[in-house]
């Protein structure tokens, strides 16, 4: 199938382009971006022009920041194209619900992707936890915004979600692996004095679940989820790619490069089945944190 990538930034270049290139299901037929392009692929700088010129490209993968994404997704669906949304799927829950209704009415596929759910050890962790009682769980998700979003001020603007841009990856794993759902009960959010979104967050959920997100960590990055159960301890390391049980290695691979190929495989399945997959559970937790969160002002942050 022919797919167009919209928004040729770091995530598109690092993950989407190689995933498509190595997939037996997809051909990268066009890109749409004000600045970026991919060698050998027809490039557009206007989305309406692309839709008019390339009716043969039936699938659109949107890699734009969340705030402008709704207008592009809506236009693509109205033009009869299947749509794949980078995480988080939108700037608000309501706009994703609107896209879901539109896709259903048009008989098109809408896929809200959560790449961290495709990490190598997530499925084995879910299976191991399925018959166990959760006593405690803690997420430590600390990384360096300067490394992953260099100079991208949009992450600190309204709708950019701040530290929840990576933190939602952890929440996507949590909502996938726990045998029963949890809900947020309290949060404290650190906002730089010169920014509109948080740079760090501490979250408390029902079921003795907590989380610590921070975007200021330099050096080695930390993406861990640790779970104590009535039958022992389990941990996911490396963003869900490495599994430990009882403190010992139990599966997975120490690489993140399998996540996006798995997303595109799933998108091919959904299009073939005429189905959609829209899961907003991770985004609900973020919205709840921004509603319940106690605001703490911290020192100004600049790239």
N, C-alpha and C positions, 0 to 999 in steps of 0.2 A: 504494500500500500504506500501511496505517496503521502508524506507528511511535511508540513511547513513549521519551522521554528520561528516564533515571534519573540524578539528580545534576545539579541546575541551579546550577552554579558558573560561574566565569569562562570556562572553555573551552567549556562548553555555550552560554552566552549569546553569546560572541564568534564562535564558529565553527559549532557544530552547528545552532543555531536558524536562522540565515540560510541555511545550506546546504540544510536541509530546506525552508524557505519558498520557495526559488528552484528547487527540483527538480520536474520533471514526474512523478517516480516516487513521491513520498512525501507523506503528510499527517501532520503532527504531531498525534496524536490524544490524547495524555495525557503528563503529566509526573509524576515521583515524586521528591520532595525534602522534607527536613525544613524547609527555609527558602525555597528559590526557587520561582518559578513563571513561566509565560509567559502574557501576556494573551490571553484568548480560548480557552485550552486547559484542559481538565479536569485538575485538580491533585489528586494523592494525596500523603499523607505516610507511607504504609505500602505496601510492595511487595506483600505478600500480599493486601492489600485491592484493589490495582490488578489483580492477576492474576485474582482472583475476579470483579471487577466488569466487566472489559473483555476477554472472550475474543475479541472481534473485532480486537483489536490484536495482530497476529501477529509483530511484530518489536520487539525491545527493544534500544536502544542505551545502553550503560552508560558513563557519564562520571564515575563515582565514582573516588576514589583507589584504587590497586591492592590494598591490604590487604583491604578489605571486599568487593571485587568478586566473588570466587569464589562466595560464598554467594548473591548475587543472580543470577549467571550460571547456577549450578546450578539454582536455583529456576525460572528462566525456561525453561530447557531441559526440566526435568521437567514444566512446564506446557505444553509443546508450542510454545514460541516460538523463533523464530530470534534469534540473539544477535550483536551487534556490539560489540566490545571496544575502548575507547579504549586508546592506548598508555601505558605498557607493558601487555601483555595480562593480567598478573597479578603477584602478589607473588613467586611462585616458578614455576620451570619445571614442576615436578611437577603443580601444580594446573591449569595450562593443558593439559597432557597429559590429565588426568582429564576436563576439559571437552570436549576433542577426542574422547575415547572415548565420552562420553555423547552428544554431538551425532551422532556416527556411528551409535550404537545407536538413537537416536530418529529418524533420518532428517531432521535439521534442519541449517540453515546456522549455522556458527560462523566469524566473520571477525575475525582479529586485525589491526586496522588499524595502518598506519604512515603517518601523514599526510605526512611529509617525502618519502616515495617518490613522492608525487603532485605534488611541486614541478615547476614548468614545465620545468626544464632537466635533470631526472634521466634521462628516457628518451633524449634526444639525447646526453647524456654517456655513458650505457651503450653506445649504438650506436657512438660514436666510439672508445671504449676496446676494443671487442670484438676487434679484430684486432691489438692492440698489446701490447708487453711493458712491464710496469710496472717502472720503475726506482726510484721513490720516490713515496710519498704521505704527505701530512700534513693532519690535521684541526685547525683552530683554531675552537673553539666556546665563546665567552665571552659571557656575558650577565648581567643583573642580576636576581637572584632576588627582590629587593624589587619589581621592576616586574611580573614575570610570575607570582609566587606571593605576593602581598602578605599578610602575616600568616598564611600557611598552614603552621603548624608541622608538619603531617603529613609534609612533604617531608623533614624531618630526623629523623623517627622510623623505627625498623626497618621495612623494606618500602617506605619512601618513596623510596629510591634516591638522594636527594641530587642532586648535580650530574649523575648519570646520568639523571635525569628528562629534561632537555634533551639530554644527551649521547647518549642512545639514538637520538635523531632522526638525529644524524650517522652513527651506526653502522648505522641502517636504510638510509641512502643508500649508505654504503660497501659493505655486503653486497649491495646491488642492482647497483652499477655495475661492480665489479671483475670482470674476466674469470675469475678463479680465486679460491677462498676463501683467507682468511688466518686465523691463530689468534693469540691473545694469548700473549706470552712474558714480559712483565714489566709492572708497574704501580706507581706511587706515588700514594697517596691522602691528601689533606689533610682531616683531621677537625677541626672547631672543638671546643674543649675542652668545650663544653657541649652537643654534638650527637652523634647516633648514626649519621649518614650523612655522606659526604664533601661538601665544598664545592668541591673542585678535584681534578683527576686528570690524571696524565700516563701514557699507555699506549704500549707498544711491541708491535707485531705482527710475525709473520713477513712476509717479502716487502718489507722496508724501509718499513713503514707505521707511522706514529706519530700520536698524538692528544694535544691539549692542551685540557682542559675546565676552565672556571672560572666560578663563579656570582657573582663579586664585581665584574664589570665594570660601570662606570657610563658614562653617555654613549652614544655609538654602540655598537651591539651587533655582534658578529662571528660569522658562521656561514659559514666557508669550508672547502672541501676542495680542495687543490692536488695535482695528479698529474703527475709527470714520466714520460714514456714514451720508447721508442726512436724515436718519430716526432714528438716535440715535447711541449709542456706544455699541460695543460688545467686549468681551475679552475672550481669551482662556487661562486658567491657567493649571498648572501641566502638561506641555508638550502636551496640547491639550485634556486633559481628563476632564476638568471642564469648563463649559460654563457660562459666565455672560452676561446679556443683561441689559443695563441701570444701571450697577453697582450692579445688583442683581443676585443671583444664578438662573440659568435657565436650568440646565441639566448636564449630564455626571456623572462620578464617580471619586473619588479621589484616583485612583490607575492606575498604568501602566501595570498591569498584564493581561489585555485583549488584548494587542497589538499582541503578537506573536501567540496566538491561532488563531486570525483572519487571520494572514498571512498564517498559515498552512491550514486553511479552504479554503482560496483563491487559494492556490497552488493545493489543491485537485480538486477544480473546474476547474482550467486551464488544468490540466492533463486529466481530464474526457472529456473536450471539445476539446482537441487537439489544444489548443491555447497558445500563449505567451503573456506576458505583460512586456513591456520594456519602461519605462518612465525615461528619463534622464534630465527632466527640472530642478530638484534641483541641479544636478551636473553641468549643464550649468552655473548656477549662481556662483558656486564655481570657476569654470574655469575662468569666466569673472573677478571675484574678484582677482584672482592670476595674471591675465593679466593686469588689470587696477590699481591694488592696489599700493598705495604709501607705501614704506617700512619705518618703524620706528624701530630702534634698541632699545631694552629695556634690563633690567638687565638679567643676565644669570639665567637659570632655571635648577634645578636638583630635582629628586624625593627624 
